[in-house]
Every structure is written in structure tokens, then in C-alpha cells.
Amino acid sequence: MVIQMNIAEAKAKLSELLDAATRGNEVVIARSGTAIARLVPIERVASRELGFFPIEVDDQIFAPLDEEALTAWE
């Protein structure tokens, strides 16, 4: 189902339009009867596991470098 609404009415009913878009309806915002925008739900990306094998990293790797190590990197 396509819902088309002019900007002023859409501003007043934004919450309802967002609910309609979430349910799968096409929501079109118009200016003077001419479509200018479409509301669509955001597609959630499935979580991914980083890397291809399990590995544990020691928390020490994230610790700040001491003065000697910083000088060596300069």
C-alpha cells in the first residue's frame, strides 16, 4: 500500500508514517502533489564474526606505550 502525504500533514503525522513504513507500507512525502521523498525502514545488518579463526588478544596490547617505546617509534 502506498501512502502519499504533503509535507505539512506528514509533519503532523510523522510517528504514524514511521510506523506504517516499518510495517512495510511505502510512504511518499510530496510537495504540492509532487513526490520528493520516500520513508523506508532501515535494514538491520546481521552481526558478523571478525576473522576466520578464534584468537585471544592480551589486554596489554591496548595499554599506552612507555616513554622508551614512544621514542623508538619517532
MIRO-331724 format. One record per residue (C-alpha): residue in three letters; x, y, z. Coordinates in Angstrom, 3 decimals. Each point is the difference from the previous one (the first is absolute). Layout:
N
NODE	ALA	X	Y	Z;
...
//
This chain:
74
NODE	MET	0.000	0.000	0.000;
NODE	VAL	1.327	3.424	-0.923;
NODE	ILE	-0.645	2.901	2.359;
NODE	GLN	0.614	3.457	-1.475;
NODE	MET	-0.187	3.129	2.089;
NODE	ASN	0.953	3.634	-0.414;
NODE	ILE	2.719	1.394	2.260;
NODE	ALA	-2.227	1.882	2.455;
NODE	GLU	-2.199	-3.022	0.677;
NODE	ALA	3.035	-2.309	0.134;
NODE	LYS	1.598	2.209	2.667;
NODE	ALA	-3.126	-0.338	2.133;
NODE	LYS	-0.190	-3.777	-0.487;
NODE	LEU	3.687	-0.943	-0.108;
NODE	SER	-0.276	-2.646	2.711;
NODE	GLU	-2.880	-1.702	-1.814;
NODE	LEU	1.887	0.108	-3.306;
NODE	LEU	3.085	-1.553	1.579;
NODE	ASP	-2.138	-2.805	1.415;
NODE	ALA	-1.560	-0.557	-3.428;
NODE	ALA	3.424	-0.150	-1.667;
NODE	THR	1.181	-2.486	2.637;
NODE	ARG	-2.990	-2.205	-0.813;
NODE	GLY	1.062	-0.066	-3.657;
NODE	ASN	-2.193	2.721	-1.488;
NODE	GLU	1.548	2.368	-2.509;
NODE	VAL	-0.167	3.543	1.400;
NODE	VAL	0.502	2.863	-2.445;
NODE	ILE	0.374	3.626	1.077;
NODE	ALA	-1.143	2.551	-2.574;
NODE	ARG	0.271	3.735	-0.579;
NODE	SER	-2.986	1.453	-1.857;
NODE	GLY	-0.986	-3.512	-1.065;
NODE	THR	3.447	-0.862	-1.423;
NODE	ALA	1.845	-2.844	1.735;
NODE	ILE	3.335	1.154	1.467;
NODE	ALA	0.937	-2.646	2.586;
NODE	ARG	-0.754	-3.533	1.130;
NODE	LEU	0.130	-1.435	3.527;
NODE	VAL	1.430	-3.490	0.228;
NODE	PRO	1.034	-2.076	3.022;
NODE	ILE	3.716	-0.529	0.604;
NODE	GLU	1.130	-3.523	-0.780;
NODE	ARG	1.767	-1.519	2.960;
NODE	VAL	3.344	-1.556	-0.849;
NODE	ALA	0.588	-3.426	1.462;
NODE	SER	2.827	-0.092	2.490;
NODE	ARG	3.220	-1.438	-1.331;
NODE	GLU	2.879	-1.716	1.666;
NODE	LEU	3.256	1.755	-0.716;
NODE	GLY	2.750	-2.192	-1.382;
NODE	PHE	0.032	-3.593	-1.036;
NODE	PHE	1.413	-1.652	3.101;
NODE	PRO	-0.372	0.663	3.709;
NODE	ILE	2.823	1.922	1.617;
NODE	GLU	0.462	1.572	3.383;
NODE	VAL	1.823	3.305	0.330;
NODE	ASP	1.662	1.001	3.249;
NODE	ASP	-1.410	3.268	1.373;
NODE	GLN	3.587	1.269	0.318;
NODE	ILE	0.002	0.654	-3.764;
NODE	PHE	-2.384	2.918	0.614;
NODE	ALA	2.049	1.543	2.824;
NODE	PRO	1.799	3.307	-0.675;
NODE	LEU	3.634	-0.227	-1.056;
NODE	ASP	2.684	1.027	2.470;
NODE	GLU	2.412	2.853	-0.790;
NODE	GLU	2.709	-2.337	-1.322;
NODE	ALA	-2.368	-1.676	-2.461;
NODE	LEU	-1.413	3.360	-1.132;
NODE	THR	3.522	1.301	-0.687;
NODE	ALA	0.795	-3.139	-1.999;
NODE	TRP	-3.008	0.657	-2.265;
NODE	GLU	0.968	3.606	-0.751;
//
